[in-house]
Amino acid sequence: MNAASLDHLVTTWLQPGRKQFDRLLQRSPAMRITALLAVHAGGYLLMLSPVLGLLGAAGGALYFYSSLQGPLDMFLVEMLAVISLFCAYPTFQLARVRPVGPRGVPISEALAPGLYASLAHRVAHFRIRPVRDVLLTSDVELRIVATPRLPVPFLHRDSCRKPVTDDRPVTAGQR
C-alpha cells in the first residue's frame, strides 16, 4: 500500500468519525470525563500488565500441573511456565526501578508554620491528599507534585515546590 492510498483511506474513512468524536467530547462533559477515565485506566492496565500476566500464567501452570492427564497437558504447563518467565523479567525490572524525587531544599513545619497553614487551607479547598514534603526550588510558582515511591500505581506521596526567587510573603489573595 503506497502513501497516497493510505492518505486517501485516512481522509475518507477515519477523519469524519474523528471529527464527530471530537464534537461529541466538546459537547458532553460526561463523555469527556468517561474518555479521560478510560485512557487513565488503560495506562494503569499497561503498567500492571506484566504483573497480571505473571500471576495469571503462574497460577494457570500450577493449576494444570496438579491435574496432568497426558502429554498435551504437560505441553500446556510448559508453555504457561515460559509465559510466566517472560512476564517475570519486566516485572522484576519494574520492581527495581526507583523514581527520582524532586530536587530542592526541604522545609519543616517548625521553620515555616504559616506556609504549612496556607498549604493546609489549599489542601482542604482542592480536596487533595495532605502535603508531606515542602521543597524550596528555583521554580517561579507553587506546584504540588506527586512523586512515586514504587513503580506501582497509587503508591505516591505529594510534595510541594515553593519558589525561591520570590521574597514576598504569600497572602490568601495571591496565586
Contacts in CASP RR format, 6 or more apart in sequence:
PFRMAT RR
TARGET T0000
AUTHOR 0000-0000-0000
METHOD contacts of the structure
MODEL  1
MNAASLDHLVTTWLQPGRKQFDRLLQRSPAMRITALLAVHAGGYLLMLSP
VLGLLGAAGGALYFYSSLQGPLDMFLVEMLAVISLFCAYPTFQLARVRPV
GPRGVPISEALAPGLYASLAHRVAHFRIRPVRDVLLTSDVELRIVATPRL
PVPFLHRDSCRKPVTDDRPVTAGQR
24 31 0 8 1.000
25 31 0 8 1.000
25 32 0 8 1.000
25 35 0 8 1.000
26 32 0 8 1.000
44 153 0 8 1.000
47 94 0 8 1.000
47 151 0 8 1.000
47 152 0 8 1.000
47 153 0 8 1.000
48 152 0 8 1.000
48 153 0 8 1.000
50 87 0 8 1.000
50 90 0 8 1.000
50 91 0 8 1.000
50 94 0 8 1.000
51 87 0 8 1.000
51 91 0 8 1.000
51 94 0 8 1.000
53 83 0 8 1.000
53 84 0 8 1.000
53 87 0 8 1.000
54 84 0 8 1.000
54 87 0 8 1.000
54 88 0 8 1.000
54 91 0 8 1.000
56 84 0 8 1.000
57 80 0 8 1.000
57 81 0 8 1.000
57 83 0 8 1.000
57 84 0 8 1.000
57 87 0 8 1.000
58 80 0 8 1.000
58 81 0 8 1.000
58 84 0 8 1.000
59 80 0 8 1.000
59 84 0 8 1.000
60 80 0 8 1.000
61 77 0 8 1.000
61 80 0 8 1.000
61 81 0 8 1.000
61 84 0 8 1.000
64 73 0 8 1.000
64 76 0 8 1.000
64 77 0 8 1.000
64 80 0 8 1.000
65 77 0 8 1.000
67 73 0 8 1.000
68 74 0 8 1.000
68 77 0 8 1.000
94 151 0 8 1.000
94 152 0 8 1.000
95 150 0 8 1.000
95 151 0 8 1.000
97 151 0 8 1.000
99 147 0 8 1.000
99 148 0 8 1.000
99 149 0 8 1.000
99 151 0 8 1.000
101 147 0 8 1.000
101 159 0 8 1.000
102 135 0 8 1.000
102 137 0 8 1.000
102 145 0 8 1.000
102 147 0 8 1.000
102 159 0 8 1.000
102 161 0 8 1.000
103 135 0 8 1.000
103 137 0 8 1.000
104 135 0 8 1.000
104 136 0 8 1.000
104 137 0 8 1.000
104 161 0 8 1.000
105 135 0 8 1.000
105 136 0 8 1.000
105 137 0 8 1.000
105 164 0 8 1.000
106 133 0 8 1.000
106 134 0 8 1.000
106 135 0 8 1.000
107 115 0 8 1.000
107 134 0 8 1.000
107 135 0 8 1.000
107 136 0 8 1.000
107 162 0 8 1.000
109 116 0 8 1.000
112 134 0 8 1.000
115 134 0 8 1.000
115 162 0 8 1.000
115 170 0 8 1.000
116 134 0 8 1.000
118 170 0 8 1.000
118 172 0 8 1.000
119 131 0 8 1.000
119 134 0 8 1.000
119 160 0 8 1.000
120 130 0 8 1.000
121 172 0 8 1.000
123 129 0 8 1.000
123 130 0 8 1.000
123 131 0 8 1.000
128 144 0 8 1.000
128 158 0 8 1.000
129 158 0 8 1.000
130 158 0 8 1.000
131 144 0 8 1.000
131 158 0 8 1.000
131 159 0 8 1.000
131 160 0 8 1.000
132 157 0 8 1.000
132 158 0 8 1.000
132 159 0 8 1.000
133 157 0 8 1.000
133 158 0 8 1.000
133 159 0 8 1.000
133 160 0 8 1.000
134 159 0 8 1.000
134 160 0 8 1.000
134 162 0 8 1.000
135 159 0 8 1.000
135 160 0 8 1.000
135 161 0 8 1.000
135 162 0 8 1.000
136 161 0 8 1.000
136 162 0 8 1.000
136 163 0 8 1.000
136 164 0 8 1.000
137 161 0 8 1.000
137 162 0 8 1.000
137 163 0 8 1.000
137 164 0 8 1.000
138 163 0 8 1.000
138 164 0 8 1.000
138 165 0 8 1.000
139 161 0 8 1.000
139 163 0 8 1.000
140 163 0 8 1.000
140 165 0 8 1.000
140 166 0 8 1.000
141 163 0 8 1.000
142 160 0 8 1.000
142 161 0 8 1.000
142 162 0 8 1.000
142 163 0 8 1.000
142 170 0 8 1.000
142 175 0 8 1.000
143 160 0 8 1.000
143 161 0 8 1.000
144 158 0 8 1.000
144 159 0 8 1.000
144 160 0 8 1.000
144 161 0 8 1.000
145 158 0 8 1.000
145 159 0 8 1.000
145 160 0 8 1.000
145 161 0 8 1.000
146 156 0 8 1.000
146 157 0 8 1.000
146 158 0 8 1.000
146 159 0 8 1.000
147 156 0 8 1.000
147 157 0 8 1.000
147 158 0 8 1.000
147 159 0 8 1.000
148 155 0 8 1.000
148 156 0 8 1.000
149 155 0 8 1.000
149 156 0 8 1.000
149 157 0 8 1.000
END
